[in-house]
Amino acid sequence: MTITSITLPTQNELPCDDGIPMETQRHKMQMDLLIHTLYPWLEQRNQGYIGGNMFIYYSAAQLKNQDFKGPDFFAVLDVPKVERKSWVVWEEGKAPDVIVELLSESTANDDKTKKKQIYQDQMRVPEYFWYDPFNSEDLAGFRLHGRIYQPISWEDKGYFCEGLQLYLTRWEGNYEGVTTTWLRWADFEGNVLPTRGEMAQQAQAEKEKLATKLREMGVDPDAL
């Protein structure tokens, strides 16, 4: 009996961990930055899912070949907000809408060839991006036109992601103690989506600004 003639397994029956860590600490940090800054954006929507470094199952042939690698970041629109061990296309009814791969010396060739072909031909992922955390110039974006990926043009604010209605842009700054060029989400005005820490800093700055204004008006903010 072939694998295509039997019932395909559920996510609870499929492997969800290969035990292989991400290439470097910076790769892990870059993945977290993409995911965590998008959570507040997701909270404003009724549906959607964001994942990273987790398996995506998309075909019986993939199961047969035991090719269980997953993208570093992906986002799916119009699906329930529930926890998942892996993304199983035949259970969910769709593949991710956006995928980002973080290049490394060991993965760059596959990310730019084999995986790009899979995302284009088999999974039909509408938008695909790649980025090298150690070489900020190695950044590219593609969008499906018909059945073929076409390069996305770089704009002043970055690469526009139609699915998320956000930009992917380079940002020079410090994140979790590491100063380098990070890949970040940005809104239509070009403002990067803040981390939780940045949101706390912004709130504190607004509080201090208000306190200063009250003192100028002769009001003691500590007495309020």
N, C-alpha and C positions, 0 to 999 in steps of 0.2 A: 504494500500500500504506500503510495507516495504522500509527501507532506501536503500536497495540494488537494488530496482527496479526503483529508481528515479535518476536523474542526480545529481552527487556529486557537492557540492558547490565549489566556487572559493575562493581564499585567501581573497578577498574583502568581502565575505559573511560570513567568519568564525571568531570566537573570536580570538583576538591576544594578549590579556592581561588578566591575572587572578587577578591582583592587589596585588599579594603576593611578597614582596621583597625577595632578597636573604638572606640566613641565617645570615650572619655576614658581616661586612665591609671587612674582609679579603677574604671572598668568592668572593665578588664583585671585589676586587682588583686582585685576582688571575684570574678570568675570563677575566678581561680587559687586564692583562699581556699576556695571551695566544692569545687573539684576536689582540691586537694592534701591538705586535711584528711580527705578521704574515702578516700584511698589506703590508709592503714593499716587502715581498716575493711574495705576490699575484700580486702586481703591475708589476712584471716582467713577468707575464703570461697573455695570451690573455683571458683566461676564469677562472672562479672559484668563490666560494662564501664562506664567513666565517660568522658564526652567533653565538649567545650565549643567553641563557635564553629566547628563543622564541619557540613558539609552533611548533611542527612537526605533520602534519596530514598524516597518512599512510594507513588508512582503513575505510570502512564504519562501521565496528563494533566499532572502536574507537569513531567515531562520535556518535553512538547510546548510548555508555556508558558514553559519555561526559568526556573522559579521555584525557585532553588537556595539560598535562605537557610537558615541553620541556627540552632538555639537556642543560647543562651549557655552553658547547662549541661544535660546530660541523663545519666541513669543507666539501665542496662538490667540486669535480673536474669536469671540462669540462661542465660548465653551464655558461650562460651569467652573466656578472657583472652588475646586476640591483638590485635596492632596493626592499626588500620584507617585508611584514607585518608578515608573517609566512612561514614555508616551507611546501608546499602541494605536496606530492609525486605524486599524479595522474596528477597534472599540470606540474610538473618539469620532470617527467619521470624517476626519480631515488631518492633513499634515500641518506643520507649523506655517505661519504666515511670514515670519521673519527668522532668519538664522544668521548668527555671527560666529565665525571661527577665528580663534586667536592663533596666529602662526608661530611655529617654532622651527628650529633646524630639522627636527625629526618629522614634523607634520606638514610643513609648508607645501611640499610638492603634491601630497595627497589632497590637501585643502584646496589647492588651485586647479587640480585636474579631476581625480577620481570622485571626491566628494561633491565638487561643483557639478559634475555630470549626473551624479545620483540625485542631487537636489533639483536639478533641471528636468531630467528625463523621467525619473521614477517617483519622486515625492512631489514634484511640481510646486516647489516652494516659491511663492511670488517674489520675494526679495532675499538676496544673499549678499553678505558683506564679509570681508576678512580684514584682519589687522594684526600687525606684528608689534607686541608691546615693547620690543627692544629696537624697533626701527619704524618710527612713526610715518615715514614716507611710504611704507608698504601697506597701503590702505586702499581698498577697492570696493565698489558696490555694483550689484547687478539686479536687473528687474526683468521678469518674464514678459516677453512680447511674443504672442503666439506660443510657440513651443521652445523658443530660444532665449537664453539670457542675453540681454544687451546692457552694456556699461551704463551706469548712472552718472550723469554729469555732476561734477563738484560745483557747488554754489558758494557764495560768500560765507554762509552759515554752516556749510558742510554738505554731506550727502542727505538728500531728503528721503525719508522712509515713508512711503505712501500709506502703508498698512497702519502704522502707529501715528501718523501725522506729526512726526518729530524728525529732528535732524540728528545725524551721527556726526560728531565733530571732534577735532583734536583740541585738547585743553591742556595747557602747560600749568602745572601747579602741584601742590602737596596733597596727597591722599594717604592717610594712615601712616605718615612718617616718611613716605617716599615721594620725592620731587622728580617728576619726569613728564613726558607727554602722554596723557591718558585719552582713551576714547570714551566720549560721554554723549549722553542724550541732551538735546537742546530744543527749546520751544521756537515758535515762529519769530520771536524777537531776538533769537540767538542766545538767550539765557540758558545756561546748563541747568538741568534738573538737579536740585541740591541733594546732598547726602543728609542723613539724620543729623550728623554733627554740624553741617553747614546751616541747616534749618534752625538748630538750637542757637548758633552764633547770630543768625539774622534776628531771631526773636529777642535775644539779649541786647543786640545793638538798637533795636526799635524801642526796647524798654528804657535803655539809657538815654536815647534821644528824647523820649517823652518826659523823662525825669528832668532833663536839662531845661526843656521848654517850660515845665511847671515852675522850676526854681526861678527862671527869668520873669515869671508872672507873679513871683512872691509866694508861691505855694510850696510847702514842704511835701514832696512825694512820699516820704517815709511816714508821714502823719495820716495819709489817706487809708 
